[in-house]
Amino acid sequence: QVQLVESGGGLVQPGGSLRLSCSASESIYSIESMGWYRQAPGKQRELVATVTSALSTNYAASVKGRSTISRDNGRNTVTLQMNSLALEDTAVYYCYAVRRGLGYWGQGTQVTVSS
């Protein structure tokens, strides 16, 4: 079982930036896809960004152009850099991984955008 631990959440002002990191408990070389989802209060969990083992990336329209997802197989981490944060980005952000067809979730980290 893959364990995922997120870090980097917190309070940020509108227009600010945040860098979220997800550390895996084991090598991520065999993990087909890793990414970030988020869930705002009263809303469904939604995709933010994903990166495959081939380093192919996919972004939600709402964050495309102001977010970058990266994957470091040597450090077993996936990082999400988000810029130009808006109030609508407030949510719990979850790291997600797919290995051999099974999905794994982190415990989530809170991101609050507020002035």
HUDADA-V239187 format. One record per pair of residues at least 4 apart in sequence whose ideal C-beta (glycine too) atoms are under 7 Angstrom apart, sorted by sequence separation. I is the first residue (numbers start at 1). J is the second residue. If there is no record, write none. Layout:
BEGIN
I/J
I/J
END
This chain:
BEGIN
12/16
24/28
39/43
51/55
52/56
59/63
60/64
63/67
85/89
98/102
59/64
72/77
98/103
12/18
28/34
39/45
51/57
38/45
50/57
71/78
82/89
96/103
97/104
37/45
38/46
49/57
50/58
59/67
37/46
49/58
69/78
70/79
96/105
8/18
37/47
38/48
49/59
8/19
9/20
37/48
49/60
69/80
94/105
95/106
8/20
36/48
48/60
57/69
94/106
8/21
36/49
47/60
67/80
68/81
6/20
7/21
35/49
46/60
49/63
67/81
94/108
35/50
48/63
67/82
93/108
6/22
20/36
34/50
35/51
55/71
66/82
92/108
93/109
33/50
34/51
66/83
78/95
92/109
4/22
5/23
49/67
51/69
66/84
92/110
93/111
33/52
63/82
4/24
32/52
49/69
51/71
91/111
32/53
90/111
2/24
3/25
31/53
89/111
90/112
2/25
90/113
2/26
89/113
87/113
51/78
86/113
85/113
49/80
48/80
36/69
35/69
34/71
29/73
34/78
36/80
28/73
48/93
28/76
27/76
26/76
40/90
40/91
24/76
39/91
23/76
38/91
39/92
23/77
38/92
22/77
38/93
21/77
22/78
38/94
36/93
37/94
21/79
36/94
20/79
36/95
37/96
19/79
20/80
36/96
35/96
19/81
34/96
34/97
18/82
17/82
33/98
17/83
31/97
32/98
18/85
31/98
32/99
17/85
31/99
15/84
16/85
30/99
15/85
14/85
14/86
12/85
14/87
20/93
22/95
24/97
9/93
22/106
6/93
6/95
20/109
4/95
4/97
18/111
2/97
2/99
14/113
4/104
6/106
9/109
4/105
5/106
6/107
8/109
9/110
11/112
12/113
14/115
2/104
4/106
6/108
7/109
9/111
13/115
1/104
6/109
11/114
END
